[in-house]
């Protein structure tokens, strides 16, 4: 569930950032295109409107050749009023061919000459052009205070030549009211589309991820069942199995989580490491499958040669797991399992087997497994001994602190020994979990089968 939650969070954040960036970029591009389109539309339409109106009022061309300040014919006034009522136009200037303002709705500029205006000059060459800027030129004294303005210069042609220019001023604020309306529409459309796409992709991802997680859980369960089957196969040959595998797995987890709270081993005990450790625990004696039945099930004390044969179960187990690991293309929990299988019979004082490792030379996983395995052996009934009480087992482990066991791990055990007791009682062996009585009697007719170490620490044959 934690992995699912983390994956969804990562997906949500990454997708949100990508889509936010994409939507903002798209919105900016579309907004600019809409703005440019609206401005260009005004630039393209207004000249056509002016020429059309001029065709309806032929007196306009005659007026362009009249002296500045001349009386404006009624037809020409109508022409000017029609232009001023069009769109967001707030000012009109009519230029004569010499650059003199012949008429404007602001009388103070009539009669002034601005023949050096580059836009006027270009218009007199027959090219419609425009300027979008703050009105700071000399002829713009009456347009200041309107913010950005759009000026459109439209040449008017008479009999074979251009007779003058009509200049329109469109307010930035009024023009951009239209632009803003369109931009809001663009942003709403983009936001809605991106949100819908995000929700759709999220649903597709969530369903796909949930299906993948289900398959992964099923594969994990299948793997765990396979591990337990292999472990039981090895344990059954020893005919002392019971619920040993379940109990030791729980003991290992209890110790690992206690050590993770506050101990020198806190750093390596990540959640992933603990999971691998718990999954590896059932395999600790898988190498028993390589020990001959004549030795493993011998009804009596093992001689030195036979005990050396039994010790090889650690190496056998590693051989089995290494074969499996060679088939993998990624690092799995088997890395931990290999350490645990090979070294769970090592002792802190260096008197264990198979390599006689001492102290921190012994992998942490194996040290945790060692205490868990011994506690279960002490608490379990065997053909050569009765089960010890929890108190007796705790006292033996306490005495073996620094000898058989890592002192830090013993301290962690002593903090959680009541949890060990609870597990041992919850998963206590029942008749159906014990080997067949006939087989048991045949294999265990001699109590001298027990081996002891340290201060009477009973561990059985192995």
C-alpha positions in Angstrom: 0.0 0.0 0.0 2.9 2.3 0.8 4.5 1.6 -2.5 1.2 2.2 -4.3 0.7 5.5 -2.5 4.3 6.6 -3.3 3.9 5.7 -6.9 0.7 7.6 -7.2 2.2 10.6 -5.5 5.2 10.6 -7.9 2.9 10.2 -10.9 0.6 13.0 -9.7 3.5 15.4 -9.1 5.4 14.6 -12.3 2.2 14.6 -14.4 0.9 17.8 -12.8 4.2 19.6 -13.4 4.4 18.4 -17.0 0.8 19.3 -17.8 1.1 22.6 -16.0 4.1 23.5 -18.1 2.5 22.3 -21.2 -0.8 24.1 -20.6 0.9 27.3 -19.7 3.1 27.1 -22.8 0.1 26.3 -24.9 -2.0 29.1 -23.3 0.8 31.6 -23.8 1.2 30.6 -27.5 -2.5 30.6 -28.2 -3.0 33.9 -26.3 -0.3 35.5 -28.4 -1.8 34.1 -31.6 -5.2 35.3 -30.6 -3.8 38.8 -29.8 -1.9 38.9 -33.1 -4.9 37.7 -35.0 -7.2 40.3 -33.5 -4.8 43.1 -34.2 -4.1 41.9 -37.7 -7.8 41.6 -38.3 -8.3 45.2 -37.3 -5.4 46.2 -39.5 -6.9 44.3 -42.4 -10.5 45.2 -42.0 -10.3 48.9 -41.1 -8.7 50.0 -44.5 -11.3 48.1 -46.4 -14.0 49.8 -44.3 -12.5 53.2 -45.0 -12.2 52.6 -48.7 -15.7 51.3 -48.9 -17.0 54.4 -47.0 -14.9 56.7 -49.2 -16.4 55.1 -52.3 -19.9 55.9 -50.9 -18.8 59.5 -50.3 -16.8 60.7 -53.3 -16.6 64.2 -51.9 -13.9 62.9 -49.5 -11.3 62.8 -52.3 -12.2 66.4 -53.2 -11.9 67.4 -49.5 -8.3 66.0 -49.4 -7.3 68.7 -51.9 -9.0 71.5 -50.1 -7.0 74.0 -47.9 -6.7 73.2 -44.2 -9.6 74.6 -42.2 -12.0 74.5 -45.2 -15.7 73.9 -44.4 -16.5 70.2 -44.2 -19.3 69.1 -46.6 -22.2 67.3 -44.9 -21.4 64.1 -46.8 -17.8 64.2 -45.6 -19.0 64.7 -42.0 -21.1 61.6 -42.3 -18.0 59.8 -43.6 -16.0 60.9 -40.5 -18.9 60.0 -38.1 -19.2 56.6 -39.5 -15.5 55.9 -39.0 -15.6 57.2 -35.4 -18.5 54.9 -34.6 -16.7 51.9 -35.9 -15.2 49.4 -33.3 -13.0 50.9 -30.7 -11.9 54.0 -32.8 -11.6 57.1 -30.6 -9.7 59.4 -32.9 -9.4 60.2 -36.6 -7.0 62.4 -38.6 -7.1 63.2 -42.3 -3.8 64.0 -43.9 -3.3 65.9 -47.1 -0.7 64.8 -49.6 1.8 67.3 -48.2 1.6 66.0 -44.6 -0.8 68.6 -43.3 -3.6 67.6 -41.0 -6.7 68.7 -42.9 -9.2 67.5 -40.3 -9.5 65.8 -37.0 -12.1 65.4 -34.3 -9.6 67.3 -32.2 -9.4 70.8 -33.8 -6.1 71.8 -32.2 -4.1 69.6 -34.6 -5.8 70.8 -37.8 -3.5 72.7 -40.0 -0.3 71.3 -38.5 2.2 69.6 -40.8 4.0 66.4 -40.0 5.4 65.4 -43.4 8.4 63.6 -41.8 6.1 61.0 -40.2 7.5 57.7 -41.6 4.1 56.0 -41.4 2.5 58.8 -43.4 5.3 58.7 -46.0 4.9 54.9 -46.4 1.1 55.3 -46.7 1.5 57.9 -49.4 3.4 55.2 -51.3 0.3 53.1 -51.3 1.1 50.8 -48.4 -1.3 50.4 -45.5 0.7 50.3 -42.3 0.3 50.6 -38.6 2.0 51.5 -35.3 1.3 50.0 -31.9 3.0 52.0 -29.2 2.7 54.7 -26.6 1.5 58.0 -28.4 4.7 60.1 -27.9 5.2 61.6 -31.3 4.6 65.3 -31.9 1.3 64.8 -33.7 0.0 62.6 -30.8 -0.4 65.3 -28.3 -4.2 64.7 -28.1 -3.9 60.9 -27.8 -1.7 60.8 -24.7 -3.3 59.3 -21.7 -4.9 56.5 -23.6 -2.2 54.0 -22.9 -1.0 51.9 -25.8 -2.8 52.8 -29.0 -3.1 51.1 -32.4 -2.6 53.6 -35.3 -3.7 52.5 -38.7 -2.7 54.6 -41.8 -4.9 54.0 -44.9 -4.0 55.7 -48.2 -6.9 57.0 -50.3 -6.5 57.0 -54.0 -8.0 59.5 -56.3 -7.8 59.7 -60.1 -4.6 57.8 -60.6 -2.7 58.9 -57.6 -2.9 58.9 -53.8 -4.5 62.0 -52.6 -4.1 61.7 -48.8 -4.2 59.4 -45.7 -6.9 58.6 -43.2 -5.4 57.7 -39.8 -7.4 55.8 -37.2 -6.6 55.5 -33.5 -7.9 52.5 -31.6 -7.7 52.5 -27.8 -5.5 49.8 -26.2 -7.9 49.3 -23.4 -11.0 48.9 -25.6 -9.1 46.7 -28.0 -7.7 44.5 -25.3 -11.2 44.1 -23.7 -11.9 42.0 -26.8 -8.5 40.4 -26.6 -8.9 39.6 -22.9 -12.3 38.0 -23.5 -10.8 35.8 -26.1 -7.7 35.0 -24.0 -10.0 34.0 -21.1 -11.8 31.7 -23.4 -8.5 30.3 -24.6 -7.3 29.7 -21.0 -10.6 28.1 -19.9 -10.6 25.8 -23.0 -6.9 24.8 -22.4 -7.4 24.3 -18.7 -10.5 22.3 -19.2 -8.9 20.1 -21.9 -5.7 19.6 -19.8 -7.7 18.8 -16.6 -9.9 16.3 -18.5 -6.8 14.7 -20.1 -5.0 14.6 -16.7 -8.0 12.9 -15.0 -8.3 10.4 -17.9 -4.6 9.6 -17.8 -4.7 9.3 -14.0 -7.6 6.8 -14.2 -5.9 4.8 -16.9 -2.6 4.9 -14.9 -4.3 4.0 -11.6 -6.2 1.0 -13.1 -3.1 -0.2 -14.9 -0.9 0.3 -11.8 -3.5 -1.5 -9.5 -3.6 -4.4 -12.0 0.2 -4.5 -12.0 0.3 -4.4 -8.2 -2.2 -7.3 -8.0 0.0 -9.4 -10.3 3.1 -8.4 -8.3 1.3 -9.4 -5.1 0.3 -12.7 -6.6 3.8 -13.3 -7.8 5.2 -12.4 -4.4 2.8 -14.8 -2.7 3.7 -17.5 -5.1 7.4 -16.9 -4.4 6.8 -16.9 -0.7 4.9 -20.2 -0.9 7.7 -21.7 -3.0 10.2 -20.6 -0.4 8.2 -22.1 2.4 7.7 -25.3 0.4 11.5 -25.6 -0.1 12.1 -24.9 3.6 9.5 -27.4 4.7 11.1 -30.0 2.4 14.4 -29.6 4.3 12.8 -29.4 7.7 10.6 -32.5 7.2 13.7 -34.6 6.6 14.9 -33.7 10.1 11.5 -34.7 11.5 11.5 -32.0 14.1 9.9 -29.2 12.1 6.5 -28.3 13.6 5.9 -24.6 13.3 9.6 -23.9 13.5 9.7 -21.9 10.3 6.8 -19.6 11.2 8.1 -19.0 14.7 11.7 -18.2 13.7 10.5 -15.8 10.9 8.5 -13.9 13.5 11.4 -13.8 15.9 13.7 -12.5 13.2 11.3 -9.7 12.4 10.9 -8.8 16.1 14.6 -8.5 16.6 15.2 -6.6 13.4 12.6 -4.0 14.2 13.8 -3.5 17.8 17.4 -3.1 16.5 16.2 -0.5 14.0 14.7 1.7 16.8 17.9 2.4 18.7 21.1 0.4 18.2 24.4 0.6 16.4 22.8 -1.5 13.6 20.0 1.0 12.9 21.6 2.3 9.6 21.7 -0.9 7.6 18.3 -2.1 8.9 16.1 -0.4 6.2 12.6 -1.5 5.7 13.6 -3.3 2.5 16.4 -5.1 4.3 14.1 -6.3 7.1 11.6 -7.6 4.5 14.4 -9.5 2.7 15.6 -10.8 6.1 12.2 -12.1 7.1 11.7 -13.7 3.7 15.1 -15.4 3.9 14.6 -16.8 7.4 12.7 -19.9 6.4 15.6 -20.9 4.1 18.2 -21.0 6.9 18.4 -24.9 7.0 17.5 -25.6 3.3 20.9 -27.2 3.0 19.7 -30.2 5.1 18.4 -31.7 1.8 22.1 -32.5 1.0 22.8 -34.4 4.3 22.4 -38.2 3.9 19.4 -39.7 5.8 21.7 -42.1 7.6 23.4 -39.1 9.3 20.4 -36.7 9.6 18.1 -39.3 11.0 20.6 -41.3 13.0 19.0 -42.6 16.3 22.0 -41.7 18.5 24.9 -39.4 19.1 26.8 -38.4 16.0 30.5 -39.3 15.8 32.9 -36.5 14.8 32.9 -37.5 11.1 29.1 -37.5 11.0 28.9 -34.1 12.7 31.3 -32.7 10.1 28.9 -34.1 7.5 26.0 -32.3 9.1 28.0 -29.0 9.2 28.1 -29.1 5.4 24.4 -28.2 5.3 25.4 -24.6 5.4 27.5 -24.9 2.2 24.8 -27.1 0.6 22.3 -24.4 1.2 24.5 -21.7 -0.3 25.1 -23.9 -3.4 21.3 -24.2 -3.9 20.7 -20.5 -3.5 23.6 -19.5 -5.7 22.2 -21.7 -8.5 18.9 -19.8 -8.2 20.6 -16.4 -8.0 22.6 -17.0 -11.2 19.3 -17.1 -13.1 18.3 -13.6 -11.9 19.2 -10.4 -13.8 18.6 -8.2 -10.7 19.6 -8.1 -7.1 17.1 -10.0 -4.9 16.6 -11.0 -1.3 18.8 -14.0 -2.0 21.8 -11.8 -1.2 20.6 -11.6 2.4 19.5 -15.3 2.3 23.0 -16.4 1.3 24.6 -14.7 4.3 22.0 -16.1 6.7 22.2 -19.7 5.3 26.0 -19.8 5.4 26.7 -18.2 8.8 23.7 -18.8 11.1 25.8 -21.3 13.1 28.7 -19.0 13.7 29.2 -17.7 17.3 30.2 -14.3 18.5 33.3 -15.8 20.2 34.5 -17.4 17.0 33.8 -21.0 18.1 31.0 -21.7 15.6 31.0 -23.1 12.1 31.5 -23.4 9.2 34.2 -20.7 9.1 34.8 -19.8 12.7 33.9 -16.1 12.2 34.1 -13.9 15.2 32.2 -10.7 16.2 31.4 -8.3 13.4 32.9 -10.7 10.9 29.6 -12.5 11.1 26.9 -10.9 8.8 24.2 -9.1 10.8 21.5 -11.3 9.2 23.1 -14.4 10.4 23.6 -13.1 14.0 19.9 -12.2 14.2 19.0 -15.7 12.8 21.3 -17.4 15.3 19.5 -16.1 18.4 16.1 -16.7 16.8 16.9 -20.3 15.9 18.4 -21.1 19.3 15.5 -19.6 21.3 13.1 -21.8 19.2 15.3 -24.9 19.8 15.3 -24.3 23.5 11.5 -23.8 23.7 10.7 -26.8 21.5 10.2 -30.4 22.6 12.6 -32.9 20.9 12.9 -36.6 21.1 16.0 -36.1 23.2 14.7 -33.3 25.5 11.6 -31.6 26.9 10.8 -28.0 26.0 12.4 -25.5 28.3 10.2 -22.7 29.8 10.5 -19.2 28.5 12.3 -18.1 31.6 14.9 -20.8 31.3 15.5 -20.0 27.6 15.8 -16.3 28.4 18.3 -17.0 31.2 20.4 -19.3 28.9 20.5 -16.6 26.2 21.4 -14.0 28.8 24.4 -16.1 30.0 25.6 -16.6 26.4 25.7 -12.8 25.7 29.1 -12.1 24.2 29.9 -15.8 23.8 27.4 -17.4 21.5 25.4 -14.3 20.7 26.1 -10.7 19.7 25.6 -8.6 22.9 23.6 -5.9 21.1 21.2 -8.5 19.7 20.8 -10.1 23.2 19.9 -6.7 24.6 17.3 -6.2 21.9 16.0 -9.7 22.7 15.7 -8.9 26.4 13.6 -5.8 25.6 11.2 -7.9 23.5 11.4 -11.3 25.2 7.6 -11.1 26.0 6.9 -10.8 22.3 9.0 -14.0 21.8 6.9 -15.7 24.4 3.7 -14.6 22.6 4.9 -16.0 19.3 6.0 -19.3 20.8 2.6 -19.7 22.4 0.6 -18.6 19.3 2.5 -21.0 17.0 3.1 -23.8 19.5 3.4 -27.2 17.9 0.2 -29.3 17.9 -0.1 -33.0 17.2 -0.9 -32.4 13.5 2.3 -30.3 13.2 4.5 -33.1 14.5 6.1 -35.9 12.5 4.3 -39.2 12.3 4.8 -41.1 15.7 6.1 -44.2 14.1 8.8 -42.3 12.2 9.6 -40.3 15.2 10.0 -43.4 17.4 12.2 -45.0 14.8 14.4 -42.0 14.5 14.6 -40.8 18.1 15.0 -43.7 20.4 18.2 -42.4 22.0 18.3 -39.2 24.1 22.1 -39.1 23.6 21.3 -37.5 20.2 21.6 -34.1 21.8 24.7 -31.9 21.4 25.4 -29.2 24.0 27.4 -26.1 23.8 28.4 -23.3 26.3 26.5 -23.4 29.6 24.3 -26.3 28.7 22.9 -24.7 25.6 20.8 -27.4 23.9 20.7 -27.0 20.2 20.1 -30.5 18.9 22.2 -32.3 16.3 22.9 -29.2 14.3 
